[in-house]
């Protein structure tokens, strides 16, 4: 090392322990907020039974939370300026566990939806604010470590969410999954209260607020999220309800975009997307969001519907997607010092894609053990994805735009996850129907093996308590039909993994279109 380099290394600013405590406390909030998107996934049937709602309506327990998050994330930069960064994050770090605990006492679907929506509204604030603290409190040299911690929240939390939720539900009841936010939130609020500087409120900014943008965005995003959630169940545009909501979403989101591009002080700085690295990076983030949320949605569905796993068993399978990331993500900042962040991100996304393609050969024998290798591969890929992508995306963003960039990035990644989940649900339904028709054309009475199978199954029912030959034959036909449907469902799930793999392949190629981040770039450059 030359003397000039050594002097430069020594003179680089370092974050104080007080600043690091604030950043780490923020990460607790981001982790808990993202964890709570997925924590109910493996436990929906238990929650539905507990509050007495139908299976079709239980998805709203997750959806209402996600709507609250997606709507509030882009509002965070504005409201943290109005009420002060410290006050805004402290209030929401207290409201978040309170609304969460209220969910445990919900006795009907309506109350649960309202409380989960409010919990999402408070939790959504914590995600971009943690991201903003990395970009504003840490010097450029230490930002990769901060971004790695944020990546741990974004990729590890969804992977481990169903594991925690499943374990608690099976052993202590579904209510306990809403109590676990209390202690971490108390630690977070205390640490933030002691380390963040007090700032005056700027209530005058309320008069200057982009209220037209706020209203159009809130209505548009809420309508869009509802369309995505209910569309597949209502057969999409065959439903007048979905058509009306889609028109509402389109009109209000179009108005929102127009307002943001023309108003003097926009709520969301869409102009940031003109910057090459930020624009491409956000697009890659959206595609990665599709995959992150999509895999955590599809795999529990497969294990529950095809293999009849309970919540805890599903969680145990998914744990192997999360645990290796704890070891790998902290190593990424060291890799970024030696290698181009674009190539690390490309490698991570490619490995993530390979893990999905490993699942395209699903069969009736594919259960928990068979997912071990794909899940480990996926964990390795995910660990290498978010830190370099975030570093590339934020390169060149001015400190004054850090909060706006944070809100836009996190909102669109979550929105990508919502779009991805809805799309994958539709792909699963359509491909199951396709495979059922194909298999059904082969399963006819004109084939000897089909007649032999029906005869064997009829004989089995006759030997096990069915005395009526006609009833036994009918049961045999029903059993064969269920076998065909199960096989079609398995092939449908295999197709969804292929779709996620293709989405990730596109994301990997897109990432190479960015410029190499230069030393000193970024919101946190000092």
N, C-alpha and C positions, 0 to 999 in steps of 0.2 A: 504493500500500500504506500503510495507517495505521501509526502508530508502535507501536500495540499488537500488530498483526499482525507487524510487523517484529521486535519484541522476542520474540514467541512463536516466530518462525521461527529466530531466533538461538539461543534457549534450548533448542530441541529437542535431545535427546541424539543423538549420532552414534556408530556402532559404530567401535571401534578397528581399526587395520589387522590386529592379531592375531586379532580376532574375524572379520574378513572372510576372512582366510586359512583359518581353521577352516571357515567356511561354504563357501568355494570348494572346499576339499579334500573336504568332505562331498558336494558336488555331483558331483565326479569319481566318487565311489563310487556314487551314485544313478544317474548316467548309464551307468556300466559294467554295473551290475546289471540295469537295464532293457534296455540294448543286447543283453545275452546271452540275453534271452527270445527275441528275433527273429533273432539273428545266424545261427542254423542253418537258418532257414526256406528260403532259396534254395539251400542246400547239402545238404539231407537225402538226396537220391539218392546223392551222392558219399560221404557219411558211411555210409549203409547199405551201399554196396558195400565201403567200407574195413573195416567191422567184420563183414561177412558176415551181415547180417540181411535179412529180407524187407521189401518196401515197406510192408506193413501195420503193421509194428512200429516203423518209423523215427520215427513221431510221438512215441513215448515219449521220444525224445531231448530234445524241447521240453517235453513234459508233466511229466517227472520234475523238471526245473528249476523249472517253475511251481508244482508241488506243494510243493517245498521253500520257495519264496518265500512262497506264500500261508499256509502253516502258521506260519512264523517271524515274519512281520510283526507280528501281534498280540501275540506273546510278547516283542517287543523292549523295550517300555516297562518290563516287569517285570524282565527279565534285566539291563537297563542300570542299574536301581536296585540289584539284588543285587550285580553285579560291578563297578559304577561305569561311568558313561557312557564315560569315556576308555578304560578297559581293554577294555570290550566291543566298542567300535567298532574299536579297534586290532587286537585278536585276529581279528576277522572280516575286516578289510581285508587281513590277511596270509593267512588261510585261503582267501579267495575266489580269488586267483590260483593258489594251490597246487592246489586241487581242479580249477580250470580246466585247468591244465597236465596234471594226471593224466588228464583226458578225452582229451587228444591221444594218450596211450599206451594207451588202451583197445583191446582186440582182440576183444571180444565185446559183445553187447547188454547182458548183465547188469551187467558192469563199468561200461559207459557210463552206464546208468541210475542206478547207485549214485553214481558220481562227479558226474553232472549234478545229482542230487538234493541232494548235499552242497554243491555249488557254489551251488545256488539257496538252500539254507539259510543259507549265509554271506552271499550277495549280498542276500537279502531283508532282512537286518538294516540294510544301508546305506541303503535307500530311506527308511524312516520316520525314521531318525536324522538324515539330511540335512534332512528336512522340519522335524523338531523344532528343529534348530539355527537355522533361519530364524525360527521363532516365539519362541525363547528368547534368542538372542544378538543379534538385530537390534532396534533400537527401531522403534516403529510406523511412523514416517516412512520408514524404509528397508526395511520388510518387502515392499512391492510389488516392489522390485528383486530381493530374495531369492527371492520367489515366482516371478518371471519366470525366474530361473535354474533353479529347480526344474521349472517348466513346460517349459523347454528340454530337460531330462533326460527328462521323461515323454513328450513328444510327438515330439521330434527323434530320440531314441534308437531307438524302434521303426521310424521311417521310414527311418533311415539304416542300421539293422542288417543287413538283407538285402543292401544295396549293398556294405557292407564285407565281409560274409561271402562274397558271390558273387565279388567281385574276388579276394580271397585264395584262395578255393577253386580258381578257374579258373587262376590264375597261379602259386600256390605250394603247393597241396594243402590238403585240408580241415583237416589238423592245425593249420595256422597260425592258424585263427580262435580256437583255445583258448590261443594264446600271447600274443595282443595285450593281455590283461589285466595282464600282468606289470609293465610300465613304469608305466602310470597308477596301478596299485595301490601301487607302491613310492613314487611321488611323494605319493599320498594319505596313506599310513601315516606317512611322514616329517613331512609338514606337520601332521597331526593330533597326532602325538607331541610336536611342538614348541609347539603352540598351545593344546591343551586342558589345563585344570587337573587335577592329580591329586586323586582323591577316594578315601576309604576304601571298602572293600567292606562290604556289609551282609549277610553270609551268614546272619544271623538271619532275614532275610526269606524264606529258603527254607522255614522251618518254617511261615510264614504263607501260603505260596503257594497259589493256587487250582489245586491239582493235578488235582482232578476236572474243572475247566474246561479245563485244558491237555490232558488225555488225551482227553476227549470231543471237543474241537475238532480235535485232530490226526487222530483216527480219522475223524470226520465229514467234515472237509474233504478228506482224502486219498481217502476213498471217493467223495465227490461228484465230485472232479476226475477220478477214474478212470472213473466213469459217463459224464461229459461227453466224455471222450476216446474211450472204446471204444463208446459207445452206438450211434452211427450205423453203425459197422462191423459190430456184432453185431445190427443191426435192433432196437435198443432193447429193449422189454419182451417181445419174442419170445424173448429169451435169458434162461435161468434165472440165468446169471452176473450180468447187468445187474439183474435183479429183486432178487437177494439183496444186491447192493452198494447198490442204491437204498434198500432197507429199512434197511440198516446206516447209510447216510448220514443218512436221515431220523431214525432213533431217536437217534443220537449227537448230531446237530445240535440236535434238539429238547431233549435233555437238557442240552446246552451252554447254550442260550438260557435254560432254566429256572434252571440253576445261576447264570448271570451276573446274573439278575434278583433272586435271593434271597440270595446269599452276601454277607458283609460287605465283603470286599475282592475284587471281581471282577477277573478277568484282563482282560476287555474291558468298558469302561464303556458298556454299551448305553443307559444312562439319558441319555447325551449326545444321543441321537437325538431326545429329546423337545424339544430346543431347535429352534425352527422353522428357522432358517437352516442349522444343522448337519444336521438330518434331511433337509430338501429338498436341500441341497447334496450330501450323500452319495448320495442317489438320482440326482441329475443326474450325479455322478461315475461311478456304476455304468453309466448309459446311455452316457456318453461313453467309458467303458472298452470297452463292447461295440463301439462304432464304431472306436475307435483300434486295438484288436487285430484287429477283424473285417476292416477294410480292408487291413491289412498281411498278413492271412491269405488273403483272397480274391484280391487282385490277382496275387500270385506264382503262385497256383494256376491262374488263368486264362491267364497268359502261358506257364506251363509246359505245361499240358495242351492248350490250344487252339492256341497259336502256336508251341509247341515251342522256347521260349527257353531258353538255358542260364543257369546261376546268375549269371554276370556281366551278361548282357543284362537279366535281371530286376532286378538291383540298379541298373543304370543308369536304368531306367524309374522305379523308386521313389525315386531320388535327388532328383527334382524335387518330391517331397513334403516332403523334409527341408531342403534347402538354403535356400529362401526364409525358413524359420522363424528361421534364424540372424540374419537382418537384421531381421525383424519383431518377435520376442518382446521384445528389449530396449526397444522403443518403447512397449510396453503400459503399463508403470508411469507414463509421462508422460500417456498417455491417461486412466488411472484418476484422475489428479489433476484432470482437467477434466470427465470424464463419469462418470455413475453406472456402477459396476462391473457391475450387473445388465444394463444395456443393451449394454455391450461384450461380455459373455458371450453374451447373446442373439444379437447380430450374428454373433459367431464361430461359434456352433453352427449358426446358419441358413446361413451360407456353407459350412460343412462339409457340411451336408445337401444343399445345392445341388450340390456337387461329386459327391456320390453319385448324385443324380438325373440328372446329365449322362451317367452311365454306363449308364443303363437302355436305351439304344438300341444296345447292342452288336451287331455283325455279324461275319461271317467276316473282314472287312477291317479290323476294329478291332485294331490292334497297338500297339507302343510309342509311335509318333508321335501317335496319336490320343488317348493318355492325357495328353499334355503339358498341355493347358489344364485338364482336370479336376484333375490333380495340383497345378498351380499354385494353382487355386482352393481346393483342400483345404488346401494349406500356409498360405494366408492365413487361412482359417477356424480351423485348429488353433492358429495363433499367438495368436489372440484368445480362446481358450477357457479354458485351464487357470488362468492367473494370476488373472483376475477370479473364477472359480468358487471357487478356493481362498481368496481374500480374503473372499468372501461366507460360505463354509462355516466359516471359523475366526473370524469376527466374533463376539465375545461369549464365546469359549472362554477360561477362566481359565488363567494360566500353569501351574498345577499339573496341568491336564488336557491340556496341549499334546501330550505323548508319547502319551497314550491316544487323543486325537483323531487324531493322525497315523497311528497303527497301524490304527485302524478305517477311516479314509478310504482309505489305500493298499491295505489287504487287500481291501476291497470293490470298489475299482476294478479290481484284478487279477482278482478273482473274476468281476466283470462281463465282463472280457475273455475269461475261460475259458468262461463260459456262452455268451457271444456267438459265439465261435469254433465251439463244438459245435453251437449252434443253426443257424448259417449253413451248416455242413457238411451238416446234415440238410435244411435248406431247399433247398440245391443239389441233393442227391440226389433229393428228392421232386419238385422242379420240373422236373428233367431228365427224370424218368420221365413226368411229366404232358405236357410238350411233345413227348416222343418218341411218346407215344400219339396226340396230336393230329395231328402231322405224318404219322405212320404211316398214319392213316386216310385221308389225302389221297394218299399214295404207293401207288397200286394199279395193277395191270396193266390195269384197265378204262379208264385215262386214256391218251390218245394221247401226251402229252408224256413220260410215264413209260416207255412202250414205246420211244419214239424215243431217250430217254436211254440205256436199256439196250442198244439196238441200236448206238448210237454207241460206248458203252464196250466192248461185246463186240468190235466192229471194231477198236478201239484195241488191245486185248489180242492180237487175232489178228495185227495188224501189228507187235507188239513181242514176238515169240518164243513165243506160245502157239498151238500147231498144232491142239489139240483144241477143236472148236467148243463142246462141252458144258462143258469146263473154263473157256473164255473167258466163256461166259454166266454160269457160277457166280461167277467173279471179278467180273463186272459187277454182279451182285446184291449181293455182299459190299461192293463199293465204294460202291454206292448206300446200303446200310445204314449204313456208316461216315459217309457224308455226312449222313444223317438224324440219327445220334447226335451228330455234331459240332455241328449246328445246334441240337439240343435242349440240348446242354451250354452253348452260347453264351447261349441264352435263359434257362437256369437261372442262369447267372452274373449276367445282367442283373437277374433277380428278386432276387438276394441284395443287390445294390446298392440296389434299391428298399426292401428291408427295413431296411437300415442308415439310409437317408434318413428313413424314418418314425420309427425309434427316436430319431434326432437331433431331429426335429421335436417329438416329445413332450418331450425333454430341454429344448429351447429354451423351450417354454411353461411347463414346471415351474419353470424358473429365475426366471421373473417372479413366482412365488408367494413368493419370499423377501423379507425386509425390506431396505431400503437400509442397508448398513453405516455406522455412525456413527463419526465421528472418535474415536479412543481405544479403539474396540472391538478385541478380538483378544487372542490369547495372548501376544503380545509387547508389549502395552501397558505402558509404563513409567510 
